[in-house]
């Protein structure tokens, strides 16, 4: 988890709750009850997306796609991005990689191995 998120969680008091609590439970707060992900998709669809005037094509899952793209544009390696996105394979991460950043890695120019 990025340090920025951990810091935010500390500021919001997330670590003051019992460790067995879910991070997001009822009312989007830590709690003992598991909440179905449909709750978050619905909240996004009925409240957040309209408030931001985003088109209907922007799904809650689009936030994850945006994060993946941001990490890749910032120069993070695909393996790290794959792990952060919880993808099952690098092929899945590659599917979400925008075409304009599918270029040769400049760090390979200085590779000095046997082959």
N, C-alpha and C positions, 0 to 999 in steps of 0.2 A: 504494500500500500504506500503510495507517495507520502513523503513527510508532510506536505502541505495539507493533506487530508487528515493525517494523524493530529496535526496541530489544531485544525478546525474541530475535530472530535473532542480534543482536550478542552478547547474553549467553550464548547457546547455542553460539557459535562458528561459525555458518553461513557467515560471510564468510571464514573461514580455509580453506575448501575451494576447489578450482579452479573458476573461473567457468563452465566447461562442464558441471559436475556438475548433476544434477537435485536439487532441494531435498529430495525424498523418493525414496529408492531402496530397496534391500533393507534390511530391519530398520528402516524408517521414518527412515533417516538419509540425508544427502547421499551421492550416489554416481554413478558413470558409467552405470549401467544404468537404463533406463526401466522403471517398474513399472506394470502395468495398474491402472486405478482400481478394478477388481473386488477387488483385494487389500484396499483400504481399506474398501470396503463390507462385505466378508466379516468383517474384523476388528471393525468396528462391530457387525455382526449377531451374531457369536458370542461376543464378549468385552465390549466397551464397553457396549452397550445392556443386556445382562443384568446386568452389574455395577452399573449405575445404576438397575436395576429399571424401565426405561422400557418402555412397551408396544410391541408389534411394529409398530404403525402409525408409530412414530418411525423414519424412515429416515435414512441418513447424509446424504442430500440435505436433510433437514429442518433441518440446521444452517445451511445457506445461507439457507433461508427465514427462520429466526430472525434471522440477521444482517440481512437485508433489512428485516424488520419493525423491528428495533432502530434501524437507521439512519433509517428514515422517522419513527419515533416521536421520535427525537432532533432532528428538524427538517431533516434533510438533504434537498436537492432531489432530485426523482426522476431527473434526468439523471445526477447524481453516483452515485446508488444503482444506476442502470442500468449505468453503466460499471464500478462495483465488482463487481456481480454478473455482469458479462460477458454481459448479455442482448443479444439482437439488436435489440430495439426497446423503446420506452417502453411499448408495449402489453403486452409480456411482463412488465415490472416491475409494471404496473398490475394484472395478474392476481394477483400475489403480495401486493398491498397489502391489508391487513386493512380491512374495511368501516368499522370505527370510526374510522379516521384519514383517510377520504376526505371531508374537509371543505374548505371554502374556505380558501385560504391567507390568514392574517391580514395578511401584508405587502402584499397587493393592496389593502387598504382605503385605503392612503395613496398609491396610484398616481395620478399627476397628469399623464398623457399627453394627447394630442390627443383620443383617443376614450375 
